[in-house]
């Protein structure tokens, strides 16, 4: 079993690592999830999979909050969990008790560093459904990747397609160290023709030897997704994918020995011009490239953060792209293209929309020409659709386990302005910021990024208990005579909030705070142990106060 080791900072519990507790291990092989039954993997055991484990049609697998599922690390045959068409998985964790799928080589004491040695330690997870794709005959298969029964690895349906198909629920699930080669490299999470009846909310895929997330046709929607440090693409869709993703955090690092990592987002429609066309909708993404700029052109797709090919289309809106190695976005294959092959409409007439995005630290230059380098018509299009090169004032960039990463934009900064209106489609939320995060870090406390020490302390807190102490950077925050007194060395946009012992917010003040001392009266209802915290563009502080 995995237990949380929590360090409390001024009544804020900072998830800093995970330690083993002595629990028995249940060995799982194929056949352990019977058809016609519900099988439950509970948190009182560690579950270790061996080889291919299938959730067949008519079977249901429930994975309880706080459960750790390990995978056999044998190299001759990948361990893969496959939810076949008609099967169902319900893996539902919480922010303090996530469900973790990882290799048996993972000590679970935080997070293994994102190095080549820690990629490809097992296969991954594949979920397969009956929603439409654009493959010939409407049916695809993972048999070229995974060595097993073709029927169990098929997705889509030649006759009874269902775009509202459900394969279950994934909530607060972390998938780590995937990508071992079976017949080919297995992806972290493969979603083949999965329908929009499936719920995916708060998902992490970390440190894989191939792609992080692959969407092959289907209509499944995803929300609050972190995909980071993969040797392949962080987020890929193809074969007629038509779902949406919102609050998408993608982070790529450099790969040792000069090999290229994948892009952050790659979209294509497949090797044919069959319909339906891939037209994924991405809103509120924060996309961070390798952080290694290169002004010299080099071969391959990896120089851009976003790569649209083979008539992949869709929407990319209200998002932030930062630290690309070369350009920001490249689009190819079109009837509307200049000499360099840029386009904004695919050859089937389907729109490809980039609107209201912020771009910064672009390797080829911080301008829209740099964002779309070599594609002048695309650069013009970006400028006409409220794309701008401007620093979103994120809290911090880092690719190391040094607590330097804070993907939240400063309050009142550029990320809070000039937003496009998201369609009222029942899935996309109306939010007041661009990028994957507002002032709250939804990835804190349960992801490998959080537990492994990537996030800054100020971006890595969850309120689950009370402790003594205070913490201040760039100022001070204290209780004096029934007032909260905030001292700042410089004026800055920020957020001041007061929480009670259960984590319930009592009040919130957002805006521009002036330099010097300022006092705010506590509400009369604020009694007992209280947590006050301030997060600004340069100051971070938290303190425990007590009011009888």
N, C-alpha and C positions, 0 to 999 in steps of 0.2 A: 504494500500500500504506500501511497505517497502522502506525506503530511506536510503541511505548510510550516515553514520557519519564518516568523514575522518579526520584523524589527519595528517598534513603535517609535515614531518621531512626533512629539507634541500631539499625542492622541491620534496620530494618523498612522495606520499600520502600513508599512512599506513592504510589499512582498519581495523578498530578497533571495529566496532560495527554497529548495524542497529537500527534505530528508526522508530516508526510508524508515519505516517502522516495521517491526517484525510481524509479517503477515504471511500466511501460506500462499503458495502459488498454484493456480489451477492451469494445467496444460490443456490447450485447445487445439484440436485438429478438425479437419473437415468432417461433417456429420454430427458435430456437437450442437448444431442449431437445427433441430428437426422441423420438417415441414408440418404446418398445421398447428404449431405451438408457438408460445412466446418464451424466449430464452432470456434470462436476466443475468447480466454481469454486474455484480455489486461491488461497492467500495471496500468491503471487508476482506477482499481477496486481491491479489495481483493475478491478472489473466495473461497468459503467454501463448501467443499463436504460433503455429508451426505450419509452414507451407501455405497452400491456398485454402482459405476458409470462406465458404459460401453461405450467404443468406438467400436461400432459394425461394422461388415463388410460393407464397403461402406461409412462409416463415417470418417471424418477427424477432429482432434482437433489440433488447432494451439495455442501455449502458447507463448506470446511475451516476449522479453527480459525485465527483471526487474519485472516480474509478481510473486506475492506470492500466492500460493494455500494452503489454510488451510484445515485440515481434522477434522471433528467432532470427539471429543474424547470419545464418549459414549463407554462404556465397554461391552454392551450386544451384539453388532454387529459391526464388524470391518468396518471402512471406507477404501475402496480399489478402486483405479483407475485401470481398466482392459482394455487394448487394445486387443480386440479379433482378431482372424484370419480374415484377410481382412480389418481390421481397420488400421488407421494410426494416429500417433502423431508426431507433429513437435514442440518440445520445444527447442527453440534456444535462449540462453542468450549470454552474453558477460562477459569478465573478470571484468567489472565494473557494469554490470547489469545482474546478473545470474537469472535463474528461480529457485525458491525455493518451494519445497513441504514439508510441515511440519504440526505439530499438532496445533490446535487452542490454545493449552496451552503454545505454544512457544511465549514469549514476543517479540522476534525478536530484542533484544537489544544487540546482540553479538552471543553467543551460550550457550545453557544450558549445565551445567557440565555433563560429561558422567557417570552418576550414575544410579542405578537401578530405581530410581523414574522417571528418564527422558527417560527410554526406554519403548517401547510398548505404546506410546501415540496415535497411530492410526495404521492402517494396513500397507499399502505400495502400490507399483505399480507392476503390472504384464503386460508384453507384450508377446503376443502369436502369433506364425507364423506357416508356413507350411514346414520348412526345416526338414530334416531327423532326427530321433532319433532312439534308439535301443530298444524301448519298444515293447512288443508283439502287432502286428497289426499296428505298426507305429504311434499310437495315445496315448497321455497321457492326463491327466486332473488334474486340481488343485482343484477338487471338495472335496477332503479330507481335504483341507486347508481352502477353501473359500466356504461359504454357498451360493450357487446360482445355476443358470441353467448350467447343465453339458455342453451343446453345446457351450455356451459362454466362458467356462473355458477350452476347449480342445485345445491341441497343437499338431503339426504334421499333417500328412494326410495319410490315408491308401492307397491312389491311386495317388493323384496329388502332390507329394512332390516337393519342390522347394528350393534348398540350397541357391539360390540367391534372395529369397523372401525379400521384404522390408516392415518394419513396421513403418518407419519414421526416425526421427532424434532427438537425445538428445545431446545438446551441452551446456556447462556451466550450468549444472543442479545439484542442491544440494537436496538430499532426506534425511530427518532427523527424528529421534525419532520414528522409525517404530517398528513393531513386535507384535502388539496386537494379542491376540488369538481369532480366529473365530472358525472354527472347529479344527484348529491347529494354531500354531504361523505363522503369515504372514511374509515373508521375505521383506527386504528393497526394492530390485528390483529383480523380477523373470523374466528371459528371457527363455521362453519355445519354442524350435524349431524356434528361430528367425534366419532369413537368413542373409547372408553377404551383402545384399543390404541395410541393416539398418546401420545408422551411429551413433556411440556413441563415443564422443570425449569431454573430460573435464567433468567428472561425479564424484560426491561425494555422498557417502552413509555413514551417521554418526549416531552412537549411537542407534543401534537397539537391540531389545530383542531377536532376533534370528539371522539368517544369514544376512550379508550385501547384497551380490550379489549371486544369484543362476542361473547357466546356465544349462538348462535341454535339452540336445541335441542341434542341430542347428549348425550354422557356423558363427554367428555374431562376429565381431571383435570389440575390445574396446581399446581406447587409452587415456592416461592421466586420470587415475582413482584413486581416493582416497577412501578407505574403512576403517573405524576406529571405535574402541571402541564398538564392538558388543558382545553380550552374546553368539552368535553362531559363525559360521565361517565367516571370512571376505570375502573370495572368494571361491566359490564352483562350481565345474562342474561335470556333470554326464550324463548318458543316451545317450552317443555317441556324446558329444560336440566336435567339430573339428575346432573351431575358434582360434584366437590369441588375446593376450593382450600385450600391450607394454606401458611402463611408468606407472607401477602399484605400488601405494604406499599403503601399508597395515600396520596398527598399532593397536595392541590389548592391552587392559589394564586389570588389575585384577578386579574381580567381588567381591562385598562385601559379607560378611557372608560365605566365604570359598567356594562358588560355582565356578565351572570351566568355563572359557570362551572357545570359540571355537578356532580352529587353524586358522592360517593366510590363508593357502591354503589347501583345501581338494579336492581330485580328485578320482572319482571312475567311473566304467563303467556301474553300475547298478547291479541288483540282478541276472542277467543272463550273459552269455558270448555271447550274440547276437552282431552282427555287425550292424552299425559301432561302433568301440571301441572309448571310450573317449580318445582323444589325443590332448588336448589343448596345445597351444604353448605360453609360457610366456617368454618374453624377457624384460630386463631392469626393473626388479622389485626391490623395496626396501621394505623388509619385516622386521618389528620390532615387536618382541614378547612382553610379559608382563613386561619385565625388572626385574622379580623376579626369580632369579636362584634357582634351587633345585638340590642338588647332590643326594638326596634320591629318589629312584624310587617310583612313585605313580601310581595309577590306571587311565587308560583312555588315550584317544588320545591327550589330551590337552598339553602334555609335549613337543611335537614337533611343530616346525613352519609349516612344510609341511607334509602332511599325504596322501599317495597314497594307496588306498585300492580297492578291488574288480576289479582288473585289470584296474584301471585308469592309463593312460599312458600320454605321451606328452614330451615337452621340457621345461626345466627351465634353462635359459642361461643369461649371462652377468648381473647377479643380485647380490644383497647384502642382506644377512640375519644376523640379529643382535638381541641380548638379548632374546634368547629363554629360557624358564624355564628349559628345560632338554636337549633333543637332537635337532638336526637341521631338520632331515628328517627321516621319517619311511616309508617303502614300504613293503606291504605284498602280499600274494597269488600269487604264481608263480610255474612254473615247474623248474625254476632255482633258488634254494634257499638253504641257509645253514641251520644249526640247528635252528637258530633264525628266519628264514623266510625271509631273505633279498633277493632282486632280482633287476636286472636291465633290464630284459626283461619280459613282461607279458606272461600269458599262451597262448595268441594267437599269440605270436611272434612279437608283436609290440614294438618298442624301447621306452624306457623311458630314456631320456637324461638329465643329469645334467652336464653342462659344463661352464667353465670360470666364476665361481661364487666366491664371497668373503663371508666368514663366520667369525663372531666375537661375542664375549661375549656369548658363548654357555654354558648353565647351567651345562652340564655334563663335560665340559672341552674344552678349546680352542685348539682343534686338530681335524683332520678328524675322528679319532676314537670317539671323543666326538660328532661331528656332526652326525655321523651314529651309535651312541652307541648301542651295541647289535647286529649290522649287519656288521660283519667284511668284507664280500665280497663287500658290498656297500661302505665301507670306502676305500677299495683298488680301486674300480672303480672311486670314486671321485678324488683320487690323480692322476689317470692316465688321467683325463679329465680336467686338469687345474683348479680344485677347490683348493682354498687355505684358510687357517685360517690367516687372516691378517686384521688389523684395517683399514677400508676405509677412516678414518679421516673425518667423517661427522661433520657438524658444531655444533651439539648438540643433546643430547637425553633428552627427558622429556615426561612425561605422564600427566602433570598438565598444567593448564592455567596460566603458569608463564613465557611465552615467552622464553622457554628454548629449543624448538625443532627447529632444522635446519637440514633437511635431505640432504642437498647438500654436496657432497664430496669436500675436499680441492683440488684446482687446482694442477696438477702435482703429486697427490698422487696415491696410488694403484688402485683406481677406474678408472683411466685414462689409465691403461696399461693392456696388456694380454687379449684383447677382442676377442671373437669369431665373425666371419662374419655372420651377419643375412642374411637369404635367401632373394633374390630379388623377392618377391612375390607380389609386388604392394601395400602391406600394411605396412610391417615392415620397419622402417626408419633405415638408417645407421647412427649411432651416435658414438661419440668418448669416451664414458664413460660407466661404469657399474652402475647399479642401475636406479631408476626412474628419477633422476634429474642430470643435469649437474650443471652449475653455476647459472642457472635461476630456480626459484621456480614457476612452472606453476600453483601451487595450491594457490598462494598468491592472496589475495584481494577478492575472491569470495566464498571460502569454509567456513564451520563452524570452521574448524581448524584454519583458518586465522582470521576470525572475532571474534572468541572466545578467542584469546590470547594464542594459543598454540605455534605458530611460533615465533621465535626470530624476533626482529625488522628488522635485516639485511636480513632475509629470507622472509620478509612479506611486501615488498614494491612494489608498482606499480606507475609508473610515469603518473600522470594525471593532474598535475598543478604545480604551483610554490609558494613557501613560503620562508620567511626569515629564516636564522639560519644555524647551522651546528651541526654535531654529530660525536664524535670520541670515539673509544674504542681501546686502545692498540697502539696509535700513533696519528699523526696529518696529515691533508691534507689541503693545502691552495694554493691560487693563489698569485704569487709574480713575478712582472716584466714580465708578459706574459708567465710565466712557472707555471706548477703545481708542487708543492713541497710536497713530501711524506716523512714522518719521521716514522720509525719503530723501536721499541725496540729490535726486533729480526728478523733474517732472516726467511722467510716463503714462501710457495707457495701461490699465490693469483691472483687477477684479478682487474685491474684498468680500468675504463671506463669513458667516457665523453659523456653526453647526452645533447641535446638541450631542449628547453622549451616544445616541443611536445613529448619528449621521444625518439626521433630518436638518435641512437648511432652515434657519430662522430668518436670516435676511441676506440679501445680495446687493452689492453696489458695484456697477461696472461703469467705466468711463475713463477720463483723464484725471489723474491724481497729481496735484502740484507738489513741488519740492518743499521740504520743510515739515513742520508738524501740523497735523490735523486731527480733530477729535470727532467721534461719532457716538452718540448716546445709544446705549443698549436698550432694546425693547423691554418693557416691563415684564413680559412673559419669559425673558431669557434668564433662567435660574439653573442652579446646579453646576455641574461640570460642562464647560463649553469649549469648543475648538474654534479659534479665529485663524484665518489664513488669508494671505495676500499673494497674488501672482501678477507680476507686471513684466514689462519688456526687459527690465534689468534687475529687478528686486524680487526675491522669493522669501517668504517668511511664514511661520506658523507658530502659534503659542496656545498653551492650555490655560484657561482662566476659570475661576470658580466664583460663583455669585450666589450667596445664600438666599 
